[in-house]
Amino acid sequence: MSPSESLVALAPLAARVCPWTTDLAAPEADEDPDGPVRAMPMVLRLERQDQPSRTAVLEAAAAAALALCLDERSAPGGEWFDAVAAWCGAGRIRKLARRARTSHWRAVQDVPGVTAGELVRALVPGPVDEVPHEVRRLQIGGTDLPDDSPGPVDEGRPVIWLNPRVEQSTGKAAAQVGHASMILATVLAWTGGDPADVTTPAVRTASTSDWDLWCSALDDPEKAWALHGVAPVRDAGFTEVAPGTVTCIGQVRTGG
């Protein structure tokens, strides 16, 4: 199955998350030890007053990460293509969340990237030791927001389900849901669907019963997709959780 041109840069990701759809070889899990570590910076807008809800920030993070990948500038011939392709080909789709407010938030709007909901800006990925000054000065910690109760999800809306058994800071969860939206779009693209269908996913915490049902099928990713419309995010374990932890699961239909 051939993807739309807008997702060609994500071909290495497709080889990892939906290998049954492609003959492409997946990149090695570990980056070249002599090469740069690449990541997508994600800037969360957390003002001192009128802070947004945790769910709103996570939904904006999922939307922003995917929007950058679907942007025409990330397609072949676009100014971001080489950066996005190199990042996806490195073996892991690392993201690094930082927080900003007031003038610092305004400053990062001039750094190449995409903003969603005026809450999260996903920046063009690159070497972690070469981020612009506007980004480097932002704090990585202090991103926690309290849990909230966002209510039920509209029927048919894609959902990213957070692991109900694992605690994640807001910054960590923002990175994970950003992974999930990209993975969902990639599987859709390589199975003949429309990646645009997941551009505004909901984010919720799964019930333990649903979580266990979906996880029981993940050993066979093709079956899990066919039966439940789900694709997992497995963490590398650099921060907060153990390596291999399924931090969240993306789902293109509910009630499966």
N, C-alpha and C positions, 0 to 999 in steps of 0.2 A: 504494500500500500504506500503510495506516495503522499507526503504531506503537502499542505499549502506552502507556497513560497515563503510566507511570513514566518514559518517555523523551521526552515532548513537549518538554522543555527542550532536547533535543539536535537538534531539527529543523534548525537552521542547519548543524549538522555533517553531517547526512544529505545536505543539498543539495550539500555539497562532496565527500563521500567515496563516495556512491552516487547520483549525479544521475539515473541511469537509472530510479530507483524513485520519483521524486517530481517534482512540478511546482514545488516551492519554489525560489526564487532564492537562490543562495549569497551570503553576505555578502562584502563586499570583503575582500581579503587584509590590507589595512592598516586599523588602527583610525582612528577619527576623530581627527585631530591635536589637536583641542581637547578630546577626551574622555580619561578615565582609562585607563591601561594595566591590564588585568585579568589575574590569574593565580590558579591554584590552588596554595597552598602545600602542600608535601609534606614532612613531618618524618620523617627516618630515625633510628631508634634505634640508635646506635653507641656502646655502652658501652666503657670502657677494657679491661675484662676480658670474656672469653667473647664476643668479637665474633661476630656471625652470619656465615654465608657470603654471598658476593655474590649467588648465585642466590636464596637465601632472601629477601634484602632486595628484589630485583627482582620476585620473584613476589608479595611482599606489596604492593609499590608498585602493580603492575598490578591486584591485587584491590581495594586501598583506593580507588583513583581511580574504578573502575567502581562499587563499592559505594555511594559517595557519590551518584553519578548515578542509581542505581537505587533509592535510599532514598525512602521515601514522602514525606519532607520536601522532596525535589526535584521532586515531581509538582505539577501545577497545584493551587493552593490551599495547598500546603505552605510552611513558613516559609523554605525555601531556594530555592524555585522562581525567584523574580525574580533572585537572585544567579547561579544556574546558567545561566538563560536569557540574561542579559546577557553573561555570560562567553562562552558559545558563539556568541552573535551578534556578538561583537567582531571576528571574522575569523580568529582563531587561538586554539587551546586551549592557551595558555601554562601551564606549570607551573614552579614554582621549588622546588628541593629544598634543605632545610637539615638539619643534623644536631643531635641532642640526646642527652643522657644524664642519668641520675639525676633530680634534682629538676626539671630543665628538661623532661625527657620527661614527668614526671608533670604538670607545669603545663599542657602543651599538651593534655592530655586534657580540660581544661575549655573549650577553644576548640572551637566547633562544627565537627564533622567526623566521620570514620569511621576507626577503627583496624583494621588487618588483621595478624594473626599476632603481635601485640605488637611489631611491628617498624617499621611505617610508619603514620603518621596523615595522611590526606588531609583538608585543611581546606576549608571552604566558600570558593569563589573570590570575589575582590573586587579593588578597586584595590590595586596593589602598594605604594602609599605610605600605605595605611590599615590595614596589618596590625596585629594586637594586639601589645602589648608582649611577651607571652610568646613570640611568633614572631619579632618584630623583633630580639630579642637573640640569636637563634640564628645560628651561623655557616653561611654558604653553602658555603665551601670545606671541605676535609678530609674528604670523603665517600668517598674511595677505599678499596676492599676488594680483596684479591687474587682473581684468577680461581680458580675451583674446578671440580671435575668432578662434576656432579650426576647423571650417568648417563642412561639412556634414558627417554623419556617414555611413560607408560602409553597404550596404544592408545585412540584416540578423544578424548583430552584435547586441548583447544585449546592451541596453542603460539604464543608470540611469539618470533620469530627475530631475533636481533641481527645486524647487518651484520658479516660476518667480516673486512671490509677497513677498517673504521673503528674507531679506538680512542675509547672514551667513558669518562669517569669514572663511578663508581657513581651519583653524583647526577644526572648527565646522562642516563645510561641509565634511571634510575628514572623520570624525567620522560617519556622516550620510550616506555617500556613502558606507562606510565599512559595516554598517548595511544592506544597500540595497543589496549588492552582496551576503551576507549571506542569506538574506530572499529569493532572487531569486533562489539560489541554493537549499535551503530547499524545496521551493514549487515544483521545478522541481523534486527533489529526491522523494518526497512523492506523486507525480502524475505520476510517471513512466518515467520521463525524465532523462537527464544526467546532473548532476550539473556541470560537466566540461565544459559545453557549455557556462557558464557565468564567466569563469576564467579571461577574459580580456575585461570587459565591457567598453563601451564608457561612458563619462559623459558630459552632455549638460544641458543647461537651457531650460526648456520647453516653448513653446508658451503659452500664456494665454488661447487660445481657446482649445488646446489639454489638458492642465492642467484641465480646467473646465470639459471637457468631461470625463476624467478619474476619477476625483474626484466625479462626479455625480454617478458613479457606485460603489464607495468604501463601501457603506453601506452593500452591498452584496459581500463579497470578492470572493466567488466562481464564481459569475457572472462576476465580474471585470476581473478575471483571464481568464475565458472562452471567454469573448468578446474581451478583449484588451490585454491579456497577461501581466497584470500589478499587482504589489503588492506594497503597500505603506510602508513608514517608518513614524511612528507617534512618535513625540518626547515627552519625559517625562517632558520637560520644566524646567530643572535645569539651563540651560544657554541659553541666547540670544533669545529664542522664547517661546511663551506661551505653556503650557501643551496641548498636543493633536494635535499640529500643524503637518501637513503632510509636512515634510521637503524635501522629494524626493520620487520619484516613480520609481521602477525598472520595466523594460519591456523586455521581451524575444523576442519580435518581434516588428518591427516598422511598422507604417502605419495602425495599428489596429484601 
